Amino acid sequence: MVDTTEVVLGDATFQLRPLFPALEAISIAYGGIVGATSQIQEYNVSAMADIMCQFLKANGHGMKKADVGSRMVEVGLASHVPPLLELLTNAITAGPEEPTPLGDAKSREGA
């Protein structure tokens, strides 16, 4: 199973996995994972906020794009590039043998 990536937005920390619903929406919007990584590396703020929103939503943490974008800009966009790229990279590479537990019921069901 794919490992989690820690994302900090404002005073909240999230453990996110690159789940299919997010990857599907991102792939459609940005021409695949490579297109999404390109938008992140170009610091396309709208794309970065949208991609983060897709991962948050798929992991059960729905937030509005404007709120996510504002929180990302508060600490600087550069700090969000590594976790976003990690989420996308984890989707295309093998994860660890033992997943990182999230402590929620959904994670326990899959374990």
Order of alpha helices (4+ residues) and beta strands (2+ residues): beta-beta-alpha-alpha-alpha-alpha-alpha-alpha
